Amino acid sequence: MDLRLRLPDEIHSRLRIVAEEDGKSLNAEIVIAIEEYLQRKQTSTVRAIARKVAQRDAELLDRLSK
């Protein structure tokens, strides 16, 4: 898939530096950054759901732990 992405100059420069340091292409660094972002978002979503379940079922969870 082709995607045109407009980045602020500062972010583009920082990504280019990181890509050069890692010996990767700019595209590869962007893909890695997006993957890491999505993983963090998924983790935070799962944690939020777990908190809601824990609050909703606190009494049941307490009884099960004994």
N, CA, C and O atoms as CSV, one atom per row, in Angstrom:
chain,resi,resn,atom,element,x,y,z
A,1,MET,N,N,0.838,-1.178,0.000
A,1,MET,CA,C,0.000,0.000,0.000
A,1,MET,C,C,0.883,1.242,0.000
A,1,MET,O,O,1.860,1.319,0.746
A,2,ASP,N,N,0.547,2.176,-0.811
A,2,ASP,CA,C,1.259,3.452,-0.840
A,2,ASP,C,C,0.491,4.457,-0.011
A,2,ASP,O,O,-0.736,4.528,-0.069
A,3,LEU,N,N,1.233,5.236,0.763
A,3,LEU,CA,C,0.629,6.255,1.608
A,3,LEU,C,C,1.539,7.467,1.607
A,3,LEU,O,O,2.741,7.361,1.849
A,4,ARG,N,N,0.967,8.590,1.337
A,4,ARG,CA,C,1.740,9.833,1.396
A,4,ARG,C,C,1.555,10.409,2.791
A,4,ARG,O,O,0.428,10.587,3.254
A,5,LEU,N,N,2.653,10.695,3.451
A,5,LEU,CA,C,2.621,11.176,4.824
A,5,LEU,C,C,3.358,12.506,4.906
A,5,LEU,O,O,4.518,12.612,4.508
A,6,ARG,N,N,2.686,13.493,5.416
A,6,ARG,CA,C,3.307,14.810,5.602
A,6,ARG,C,C,3.723,14.942,7.061
A,6,ARG,O,O,2.893,14.873,7.967
A,7,LEU,N,N,4.994,15.129,7.267
A,7,LEU,CA,C,5.542,15.253,8.613
A,7,LEU,C,C,6.128,16.643,8.808
A,7,LEU,O,O,6.662,17.239,7.872
A,8,PRO,N,N,6.027,17.152,10.021
A,8,PRO,CA,C,6.759,18.389,10.316
A,8,PRO,C,C,8.258,18.146,10.115
A,8,PRO,O,O,8.755,17.043,10.343
A,9,ASP,N,N,8.953,19.174,9.694
A,9,ASP,CA,C,10.394,19.047,9.412
A,9,ASP,C,C,11.170,18.457,10.593
A,9,ASP,O,O,12.049,17.616,10.401
A,10,GLU,N,N,10.849,18.890,11.796
A,10,GLU,CA,C,11.560,18.421,12.991
A,10,GLU,C,C,11.395,16.907,13.179
A,10,GLU,O,O,12.368,16.210,13.468
A,11,ILE,N,N,10.198,16.410,13.020
A,11,ILE,CA,C,9.961,14.969,13.186
A,11,ILE,C,C,10.656,14.195,12.065
A,11,ILE,O,O,11.256,13.148,12.311
A,12,HIS,N,N,10.577,14.697,10.862
A,12,HIS,CA,C,11.252,14.048,9.742
A,12,HIS,C,C,12.756,13.957,9.999
A,12,HIS,O,O,13.368,12.914,9.766
A,13,SER,N,N,13.344,15.042,10.474
A,13,SER,CA,C,14.781,15.056,10.763
A,13,SER,C,C,15.137,14.050,11.847
A,13,SER,O,O,16.119,13.317,11.728
A,14,ARG,N,N,14.339,14.020,12.894
A,14,ARG,CA,C,14.604,13.080,13.998
A,14,ARG,C,C,14.481,11.638,13.529
A,14,ARG,O,O,15.302,10.792,13.885
A,15,LEU,N,N,13.461,11.359,12.735
A,15,LEU,CA,C,13.296,10.002,12.200
A,15,LEU,C,C,14.464,9.619,11.296
A,15,LEU,O,O,14.962,8.496,11.365
A,16,ARG,N,N,14.899,10.541,10.455
A,16,ARG,CA,C,16.016,10.269,9.552
A,16,ARG,C,C,17.279,9.948,10.358
A,16,ARG,O,O,18.012,9.023,10.008
A,17,ILE,N,N,17.540,10.696,11.422
A,17,ILE,CA,C,18.720,10.454,12.259
A,17,ILE,C,C,18.641,9.069,12.900
A,17,ILE,O,O,19.618,8.321,12.889
A,18,VAL,N,N,17.480,8.730,13.456
A,18,VAL,CA,C,17.304,7.421,14.095
A,18,VAL,C,C,17.473,6.311,13.064
A,18,VAL,O,O,18.120,5.302,13.344
A,19,ALA,N,N,16.903,6.483,11.886
A,19,ALA,CA,C,17.017,5.472,10.831
A,19,ALA,C,C,18.486,5.250,10.452
A,19,ALA,O,O,18.931,4.111,10.308
A,20,GLU,N,N,19.219,6.330,10.296
A,20,GLU,CA,C,20.642,6.216,9.954
A,20,GLU,C,C,21.419,5.520,11.063
A,20,GLU,O,O,22.268,4.672,10.790
A,21,GLU,N,N,21.128,5.878,12.327
A,21,GLU,CA,C,21.815,5.250,13.456
A,21,GLU,C,C,21.527,3.754,13.530
A,21,GLU,O,O,22.401,2.963,13.885
A,22,ASP,N,N,20.295,3.371,13.194
A,22,ASP,CA,C,19.887,1.968,13.260
A,22,ASP,C,C,20.187,1.199,11.975
A,22,ASP,O,O,20.002,-0.016,11.913
A,23,GLY,N,N,20.650,1.914,10.954
A,23,GLY,CA,C,20.939,1.262,9.680
A,23,GLY,C,C,19.680,0.790,8.972
A,23,GLY,O,O,19.693,-0.219,8.268
A,24,LYS,N,N,18.607,1.520,9.162
A,24,LYS,CA,C,17.328,1.174,8.555
A,24,LYS,C,C,16.878,2.313,7.648
A,24,LYS,O,O,17.397,3.428,7.703
A,25,SER,N,N,15.896,1.990,6.814
A,25,SER,CA,C,15.315,3.026,5.964
A,25,SER,C,C,14.378,3.893,6.793
A,25,SER,O,O,13.929,3.497,7.868
A,26,LEU,N,N,14.098,5.054,6.283
A,26,LEU,CA,C,13.137,5.951,6.931
A,26,LEU,C,C,11.779,5.263,7.028
A,26,LEU,O,O,11.100,5.364,8.050
A,27,ASN,N,N,11.387,4.569,5.972
A,27,ASN,CA,C,10.114,3.858,5.969
A,27,ASN,C,C,10.069,2.806,7.079
A,27,ASN,O,O,9.067,2.686,7.784
A,28,ALA,N,N,11.156,2.046,7.234
A,28,ALA,CA,C,11.196,1.015,8.275
A,28,ALA,C,C,11.050,1.636,9.662
A,28,ALA,O,O,10.347,1.088,10.511
A,29,GLU,N,N,11.695,2.754,9.899
A,29,GLU,CA,C,11.586,3.422,11.202
A,29,GLU,C,C,10.163,3.899,11.459
A,29,GLU,O,O,9.677,3.811,12.587
A,30,ILE,N,N,9.497,4.399,10.436
A,30,ILE,CA,C,8.114,4.858,10.593
A,30,ILE,C,C,7.204,3.674,10.904
A,30,ILE,O,O,6.330,3.777,11.765
A,31,VAL,N,N,7.401,2.555,10.214
A,31,VAL,CA,C,6.600,1.360,10.473
A,31,VAL,C,C,6.808,0.890,11.910
A,31,VAL,O,O,5.840,0.562,12.597
A,32,ILE,N,N,8.046,0.855,12.369
A,32,ILE,CA,C,8.342,0.442,13.745
A,32,ILE,C,C,7.664,1.387,14.737
A,32,ILE,O,O,7.065,0.935,15.712
A,33,ALA,N,N,7.755,2.677,14.496
A,33,ALA,CA,C,7.146,3.653,15.402
A,33,ALA,C,C,5.629,3.469,15.472
A,33,ALA,O,O,5.041,3.558,16.550
A,34,ILE,N,N,5.008,3.218,14.344
A,34,ILE,CA,C,3.558,3.021,14.325
A,34,ILE,C,C,3.185,1.727,15.038
A,34,ILE,O,O,2.217,1.694,15.797
A,35,GLU,N,N,3.957,0.648,14.794
A,35,GLU,CA,C,3.695,-0.618,15.474
A,35,GLU,C,C,3.781,-0.462,16.991
A,35,GLU,O,O,2.922,-0.959,17.719
A,36,GLU,N,N,4.819,0.228,17.464
A,36,GLU,CA,C,4.983,0.441,18.902
A,36,GLU,C,C,3.833,1.279,19.465
A,36,GLU,O,O,3.337,0.993,20.555
A,37,TYR,N,N,3.417,2.282,18.751
A,37,TYR,CA,C,2.291,3.111,19.176
A,37,TYR,C,C,1.017,2.276,19.297
A,37,TYR,O,O,0.298,2.367,20.292
A,38,LEU,N,N,0.746,1.466,18.280
A,38,LEU,CA,C,-0.464,0.629,18.298
A,38,LEU,C,C,-0.430,-0.380,19.436
A,38,LEU,O,O,-1.458,-0.659,20.054
A,39,GLN,N,N,0.739,-0.923,19.709
A,39,GLN,CA,C,0.854,-1.869,20.822
A,39,GLN,C,C,0.575,-1.178,22.155
A,39,GLN,O,O,-0.114,-1.734,23.009
A,40,ARG,N,N,1.105,0.028,22.336
A,40,ARG,CA,C,0.830,0.773,23.574
A,40,ARG,C,C,-0.651,1.088,23.706
A,40,ARG,O,O,-1.215,0.977,24.794
A,41,LYS,N,N,-1.286,1.480,22.605
A,41,LYS,CA,C,-2.716,1.782,22.637
A,41,LYS,C,C,-3.516,0.538,23.002
A,41,LYS,O,O,-4.451,0.614,23.799
A,42,GLN,N,N,-3.157,-0.600,22.429
A,42,GLN,CA,C,-3.865,-1.844,22.711
A,42,GLN,C,C,-3.675,-2.213,24.181
A,42,GLN,O,O,-4.629,-2.617,24.846
A,43,THR,N,N,-2.465,-2.078,24.687
A,43,THR,CA,C,-2.187,-2.394,26.084
A,43,THR,C,C,-2.988,-1.497,27.008
A,43,THR,O,O,-3.543,-1.978,27.996
A,44,SER,N,N,-3.062,-0.215,26.718
A,44,SER,CA,C,-3.809,0.695,27.581
A,44,SER,C,C,-5.299,0.399,27.518
A,44,SER,O,O,-6.000,0.545,28.520
A,45,THR,N,N,-5.794,-0.014,26.356
A,45,THR,CA,C,-7.211,-0.371,26.227
A,45,THR,C,C,-7.523,-1.616,27.056
A,45,THR,O,O,-8.525,-1.660,27.770
A,46,VAL,N,N,-6.665,-2.616,26.956
A,46,VAL,CA,C,-6.862,-3.849,27.728
A,46,VAL,C,C,-6.813,-3.547,29.223
A,46,VAL,O,O,-7.626,-4.073,29.984
A,47,ARG,N,N,-5.883,-2.719,29.648
A,47,ARG,CA,C,-5.798,-2.355,31.070
A,47,ARG,C,C,-7.047,-1.630,31.535
A,47,ARG,O,O,-7.534,-1.877,32.639
A,48,ALA,N,N,-7.567,-0.744,30.711
A,48,ALA,CA,C,-8.787,-0.012,31.076
A,48,ALA,C,C,-9.963,-0.973,31.229
A,48,ALA,O,O,-10.753,-0.847,32.165
A,49,ILE,N,N,-10.078,-1.917,30.324
A,49,ILE,CA,C,-11.154,-2.913,30.422
A,49,ILE,C,C,-10.976,-3.750,31.682
A,49,ILE,O,O,-11.945,-4.011,32.394
A,50,ALA,N,N,-9.761,-4.168,31.961
A,50,ALA,CA,C,-9.493,-4.979,33.159
A,50,ALA,C,C,-9.836,-4.209,34.426
A,50,ALA,O,O,-10.377,-4.782,35.371
A,51,ARG,N,N,-9.527,-2.910,34.456
A,51,ARG,CA,C,-9.875,-2.094,35.627
A,51,ARG,C,C,-11.382,-2.040,35.826
A,51,ARG,O,O,-11.871,-2.159,36.949
A,52,LYS,N,N,-12.119,-1.858,34.728
A,52,LYS,CA,C,-13.581,-1.808,34.821
A,52,LYS,C,C,-14.140,-3.126,35.337
A,52,LYS,O,O,-15.030,-3.135,36.187
A,53,VAL,N,N,-13.620,-4.243,34.826
A,53,VAL,CA,C,-14.080,-5.558,35.278
A,53,VAL,C,C,-13.733,-5.744,36.752
A,53,VAL,O,O,-14.559,-6.227,37.526
A,54,ALA,N,N,-12.533,-5.370,37.141
A,54,ALA,CA,C,-12.118,-5.522,38.536
A,54,ALA,C,C,-12.991,-4.690,39.472
A,54,ALA,O,O,-13.341,-5.147,40.560
A,55,GLN,N,N,-13.339,-3.485,39.061
A,55,GLN,CA,C,-14.203,-2.642,39.889
A,55,GLN,C,C,-15.618,-3.213,39.961
A,55,GLN,O,O,-16.229,-3.273,41.028
A,56,ARG,N,N,-16.120,-3.628,38.804
A,56,ARG,CA,C,-17.483,-4.151,38.740
A,56,ARG,C,C,-17.621,-5.450,39.528
A,56,ARG,O,O,-18.639,-5.673,40.183
A,57,ASP,N,N,-16.605,-6.307,39.468
A,57,ASP,CA,C,-16.678,-7.638,40.075
A,57,ASP,C,C,-15.765,-7.779,41.287
A,57,ASP,O,O,-15.304,-8.880,41.589
A,58,ALA,N,N,-15.502,-6.685,41.980
A,58,ALA,CA,C,-14.562,-6.695,43.103
A,58,ALA,C,C,-14.968,-7.713,44.167
A,58,ALA,O,O,-14.125,-8.460,44.663
A,59,GLU,N,N,-16.234,-7.744,44.514
A,59,GLU,CA,C,-16.682,-8.668,45.559
A,59,GLU,C,C,-16.473,-10.119,45.121
A,59,GLU,O,O,-15.973,-10.932,45.899
A,60,LEU,N,N,-16.842,-10.441,43.914
A,60,LEU,CA,C,-16.672,-11.801,43.398
A,60,LEU,C,C,-15.196,-12.173,43.336
A,60,LEU,O,O,-14.819,-13.272,43.743
A,61,LEU,N,N,-14.360,-11.277,42.835
A,61,LEU,CA,C,-12.937,-11.546,42.762
A,61,LEU,C,C,-12.334,-11.752,44.140
A,61,LEU,O,O,-11.444,-12.585,44.312
A,62,ASP,N,N,-12.813,-10.998,45.126
A,62,ASP,CA,C,-12.325,-11.162,46.495
A,62,ASP,C,C,-12.700,-12.545,47.023
A,62,ASP,O,O,-11.869,-13.210,47.642
A,63,ARG,N,N,-13.922,-12.982,46.791
A,63,ARG,CA,C,-14.352,-14.306,47.256
A,63,ARG,C,C,-13.571,-15.418,46.553
A,63,ARG,O,O,-13.217,-16.414,47.185
A,64,LEU,N,N,-13.303,-15.264,45.282
A,64,LEU,CA,C,-12.555,-16.276,44.534
A,64,LEU,C,C,-11.110,-16.370,44.972
A,64,LEU,O,O,-10.493,-17.427,44.840
A,65,SER,N,N,-10.565,-15.301,45.485
A,65,SER,CA,C,-9.154,-15.308,45.890
A,65,SER,C,C,-8.916,-16.024,47.215
A,65,SER,O,O,-7.770,-16.247,47.604
A,66,LYS,N,N,-9.994,-16.384,47.910
A,66,LYS,CA,C,-9.856,-17.032,49.225
A,66,LYS,C,C,-9.992,-18.528,49.121
A,66,LYS,O,O,-9.902,-19.228,50.129
